[in-house]
Amino acid sequence: MIDLSAYQGIIFDMDGTLVDSMGSHLVAWEKTCDRYGYPYDKEYMYKLGGIPTRRTVEILNEAFDKQHDIDEVTAYKEAAWKQLDHTPILIDDTLAVLNYYCPNMPVSIGTGAQRHDAKALLQHHGLSDKIKSLVTASDVTQGKPHPETFLTAAANMGIAPQKCVVFEDTRIGLEAAHRAGMDCFLVENGKIRQPVLAARLSEQ
C-alpha cells in the first residue's frame, strides 16, 4: 500500500480517477462536437477532463471560433451522457487506497461533475458514507485548474492544504492540486504513478 503517513487528508478526483467513467463522457462529447461543429479530438478532450462542462464549452467556443449558447451545449452534452447505456465501475487501485485509509484519515472528493450526478454515482457504489466532503462543480465558482475545488475540500475537512494529497488523472487536475499547494498522485489507465510533489511541479 502507498505510504501516505506524511499527510492528514486525501482528496480524490472522481471521473477517471476513482470511477472509470471517462469513456462514456468522451462518447458524449463526441456526439456534442458533431452536433455543434466542433472538431473532435479524443486526446484533446481527455486533457480537458475535470473541467466543468460549462467551462469546457467556453473553451471549445474560443478554440474553434464558435458562438454557441453555453447553456444549450451544456444541456445537450449532459443529456447525451445520461442517455448512454453505461454503469461506471470503480478503479481498483484508487479504491484500495480509499478503503485502506478512510477509517483513520478523512477522504474527500473534488470533481468537475455536477453535485446531483456525483452523489448518485457515489451512492450507487456505496461510497457516500466513506466521504468526509464532496466538492463538485455546483459548489465552486471556478473549476479546475483553479485550486478552489481542492482548497474547499481541505477547508471542509479542517486540514491545511499542504497536509492534503490529491489523486488525479489529468494534467489540469494536477495543476489545480499544485496551485492549492498539494502533492498529487497521477492515475494513468487505472494505475497509480509516482507522486508529483507541489515543489517539483513548478520546475516542469
N, C-alpha and C positions, 0 to 999 in steps of 0.2 A: 504493500500500500504506500502511496505517496506520503511523504512526511510533511505535514502542514502545521507542525507544532510551533512554528515561528509566527503563526497568525492566530487571530481571535475570532474571525468570521470568514465565511465563504459565500461568494456570490456567483451563481451560475447564470449565464445566458440560457435561453430556452431552446429556440429553434436552431437545430444544427449542432447544439452543444449537449443538451440534456435529452432532447427529443428529436428523433430523426424525421423531421417534417419538412426539411428544406426542399426535398424533391418535389413535393406537391405544391409548395409555394412557387417554385420555378415554373412548373407547368401552368399555374395560374397567371404568372407574369408573362409567359409566352403567349397565352390567349389574349391577355390585355394588350401586349405590344402589337399583336396582329390586328386587334380591333382598332387601335388608335394610331397606327402607323409609326410606332417606334421600332427601329431596327432591334431585333432580339439577339443578344449575345449571352449565352448561358454563363460563361465565366464572369463577364461584367456584372450580370445581375446577381450572381452569387456573392461577389465582393460587396454588393450593397446590402447583403444580409445583416439584419439587426437594426437597420434604419426604419423608422415608422413608415407605413405605406404612403401617407400624405407627403412626407418629405421625399420619398423615392420618386413620386410623380413629379414633384417640383424639379428634381434633378434631371429626370428624363425630358421634361419640357425645356429646361435650359440647355441640355446637351444636344437635343435634336431640333431646337428652334421651333417648338410647338407651343400652342396657346390653349391646350385642352383644360377644361374645367377640372380643378383638382378634386373637388368632392365627387364629381361624376366618375372620374377614372378610379379613384379610391374605392368607391362603392362597387364598381364593376369588378375590380381585382378581388375584393373580399368575397363577392358573390360567386365568382369563378372558383375561388379556393374552396368555399363551403360546398359547392356542387360536386366536387371531386369525390370519388369513391375511395377514401383512404382512412386509415386509422394509424396515426403516427405511433411509432414504437419508441421505447426508451433506449438510450445508448448505454450499453453495458458498462463501459469504462467509467463514465462520469456518474452513473447511477451507483456504482460500487463506492465511489468516493463519498457521495451524498449519504448513503446508508451507513458507512463506516463512521463518519464524523458527526452526523446530525444529533446523536444522543447527547454529545458533550460540547458541541460547538454550534452556534447559531448559523443557519443557512438561509440565504435569500435568493430570489430570482430577480434578475434585471433584464427585461425583454422589450423588444420593439413591437411586440404584439399588443393588440387591444386587451383591456382587462377582462372582458367577458369571455374572449377566446382563450386567454391564458388560464383563467380559473377553471373553465370547462375541461381543458386538457389536463391540468394538474389533478383535478377531481377524478377524471376518468382513470388515471393511473395511480390513484390513491396516495398522492404526494402532498396534498394540501396541508395535512396535519404536521408534516415534517418541515414546512417552510415558515420561517420567522417573519419574513416580509416579502411581499410581491410588489414589484415596481414595474409598471407597464407604460406603454405609450400614452395611456389615458391619464397617467399620474404625473407627467412631467411636461414642461413647456418646450424643452429642447431635447431631441433624441440623440442617440449616438451618431457621430463620435464625440458629441458634447458629453462631459462627465456627469451630468445631472442624474442620470439613471442610477449609476453606481454610488454616487455621493448620497443620494436619497436612501438607497438600501442600507448603506453604512449607518446613516443617521437613525434610521428606523430600528436598527439593531443596537444602537447606542455604542458603536465601536468606531474608533478613529480610522479614517480611510487607509492610512498606511499599515494598519493592522489587519486589513482585509485582503483576500486573494480572490482573483477572478478566473473563471473558466469561460473561454470564448472560442468561437470557430472562425471569426473573420478579422481582417486587419482593422476594420472600422471599430469593432468591439475592443480590439487590443489597444487602439488609440484612445478610446474612451476610458479604459482602465488606467492607462498611463497618465492621462490628463487628470484622473482622480487621485493619482499618487499610489496606485495599487499595482502589485505584481500580477502577472497573468499567465496562466497555462493555456496554450493554444490546443484546440482539439481539431485534428485533421483526419477526415474519413473515419470518424468514430474512435480515433486513438489519441490519447493524451501525449503531447510532446513536452519537451523541456520547457521550463518556465522562462518567460521574458521578463526580466526584472525592470521595474519602473526606471531605475537609474541607468540601465543599459539601453533602454528603448530610444532615448534621445540621441544615442550615438549612431543609430542605424540610418 
